[in-house]
Amino acid sequence: MLIFFDTETTGLEINDRLCAIGLIDGDAVHYELINPLKKIPPAASAIHHITNEMVKDSPVFAVSKSYEKLSELNTPQTVMVSHNAPFDLAMLQKEGVTWQGSVIDTLKCSKALMDDLEGYSLQFLRYELRLYRTEDEFFNDYGVDITPHHPLSDALHAKMIYEYLLDLADEKSLIEMSQSRLLLKRLPFGKYAKKRIESIALKDAAYLKWMLDSLMDMDEDLRYSIEYYLRGL
């Protein structure tokens, strides 16, 4: 069984919490605001447009319908598909939910299978892969509006990306990619953005070593890739 999942949160730091959940289970859709028991800062509201007033009367996660649904679906047979799945799973973990099934991370799989793109955000891929050509009919089938950073809308775009990726790899391979270290070929940002890491290692290894020492929150796949190419010198 496949489910498509997305969260909105109070922020990206270790103390931040869920404030909304979107879930696609077969033909059924589920959306719920969650009381995070902490203030939603303006910077977060500016992205997902969820305010403190909107969640003040919402349930906390432990007594929410979202918790009930996820508890029913949280089996080894269920595959969760999400864009940047480690983030969503970490947010669930804060609420006491340890996911038991397999995971397909459409962000990681997109990086692995399409390594020459300029970006991999959900909205970038929406246009890069020309999903917008068929998204109106796709969304209408679920009765969902196209609203970037709304968890139901983002879950459906993750579903569209997943279906696109199936033309490049089968489901089993996508699951394996999602749980493996990813060897990136290009640097995603910085003064050598989009240049091959292997070439940078040969020409300016000091820059890559500086990145490793200075960027403590570096993506684990990027850190692994830089270390891999530096070892080859």
N, C-alpha and C positions, 0 to 999 in steps of 0.2 A: 504494500500500500504506500502511495506517495501522498505527502502533504506539502503545501507551500506556505511559508511562514515568514513573517516580518514583525519587527518591533519598532516602537518609537520610545525614546528615553529622555530622562532629564539632562543628559549630557554623556560625555565619553570617559569620564574619570571613574576611578575605582569605587567611589561612593555613590555613583549615579544609579538610578533604578528605572524600571519599566513604567511607562505612563499610557501605553496603548499597544494592542496586539491585533494583528490581522492573520487569518488562517483560512486556507482553502483546502477542503477535504472532499475530494470528488467533485460533485456539483454544488456542495454546500459551502457557504461563506460565513465567516464569523469575524466580527469586529467588536472590540470592547475597550473603553477607556478604563484605566487602572489608576487608583489613587496611590501615588508613589511614596506618600508620607514624608515628602520633602518638597521644597519649592522648585518649580520649573523655572529656570532662569530665562530672561528675555532672549538670550542667544539661541537656546533650544527652541523656544516658541517661534522664533523667526524662521526656523527650518520647517517644523512640522505643524505649526499653527495651533498647537494644543496649549491652553492656558491653565493657570491654577484654578480659575473659576470653573472651568469645564470638568475638572477631575475631583473637585472637593466633595461631591456627593457620590462619586464612583466607589466601587468596592476595592478593598486591598486585594492583592493577587490571591492570597490564601483562601478567600471566600468568593472568588470570582467564577463566572461561567467558563472563563478561559482556563482556569486551573482544572476544572472538571473535565473539559474537553481534552486538554493535554494529558491528563492522567489516564483517560481512556485510550488515547492514541499512543502513549509512551510504551511501546512494546518493541522487542527486537525485530519484528516484522515490518515496522513502519520506517520509511525513508523520509527524512525531513530535507526539503530543498529550500535553500535560503541564499541570498546574496550577502556575502560576508558572514557565513554561518558561525564562525567562532565567536563573533561579537554577540549574536542573538543567543547562542548557547550559554555564553558567560552570563548574560542577563538573566536567563532562566535559572542558572545555577545559584545566583544570588537569592532567588525566590525559593530555593530548596528543591528545584527540579533538575535531576541529572538525566539527560536524554539517553535512552536505552537502545534506540535504533541506529540505523546507518544515517549518514549525512552526505548530501551533495551540496557543495559550496559553488554556486554559479560564478562567483567572483574568481575563485582560484582556478576553476576549470577553464574559464574564459582566458585567463592569463596563460595557462598551459597550452591551450589549443590555438590561440590567436595572439602570438607573442609580439606582433608588429603594430599593434594598435596604439593610439596616442593616449588612451584612457580606458578605464574599466568600470567606472561607476555605473549604476543602474541606468541613469538618464543618458549618459554617454552611449552606452550600448544600445539603448532604445533607438537612437538615431543612427549610430554607426551600422547597426545590423538592419536598419530600416523596418523595425518592428511597427513603427507608426503607420505603415501602409495597411496593416490588417488589425491594428489594436482596437479600433472602434467596434467592429463586429465581435472580436474576442471578448472585450469587456462587457458588451451588451448581453452576451450569453450568460454572464454571471450577475447582471444587474448592478455593476459597479462603475462608478465614475472614474475617469482618468484624472488622478490628483497626485502628482509627485509628492513623496514623503508622507502619504497616507498609507498606513500599513497594509490595507487590503489592496490598494492600487499597486504598491511595490511588490507585494506577494504575487500578484498576477503578472507583472512584468518579469519577475524571476521565473515564473512558469513559462513565459514566452521564450526567455533566454534558454531555459532548460530544453525546450523542444527544439530550439535552433542547435544547441550543442549535440543533440542526439544524431544529427547528420554528420557529426565529426567523431563521435565516440559513443559506445553503448553505455547503458546504465551502470553496469559493473565497473567499467573503466572510469566513469565519472566518480563513483564512490571511492575507488582506489586513489584517484588523483586528489580527491578532497582530503584524504587522511595521510597523504605522503608529503614529504618535503618537495617543494617545487624549485627547480633550478631555473631561475630567471636569466634570460639572455641579455636584456637591456635594462639600463638604469632608469627608473621611472621619474626621477626628479633631480634637481641640482644642476650644476654647470655642464654636466655631460648627459643631460636628460635625453633619453631615447638612443643613446650610444650603447654599443655592445660592451658589457662589463668585462669580457675577456680582453678586448682591445684597450680599455681604460687601465686594466691591471698591468698591461705591458708598458703603457705610456706614462701613467701617473698613479702608481700603486700607493703613493703617500696620501693621495686624496681619498682613496677607498679605505685606507687604514684610519684616516681621520674620521670618516663616517662611522666606522665601527666603534671608535672610542667615544664619539661625541653624541651620537643619536641613540639614546637609551631606549626610546620607544619604537625603534625600527622594526618593521614587519619581519617576522621570523624567516620567511622565505627569502627576502632580500638579504638579510644577514647571512643566511646559509649560502646564498649564491655568491656574495662577495668573498666570503671565506673560502669557498670552493675554488674560485678563480685565482685568488692570491696564493693558495697552496700550490698551484701549478707553475708558479714562477721559478 
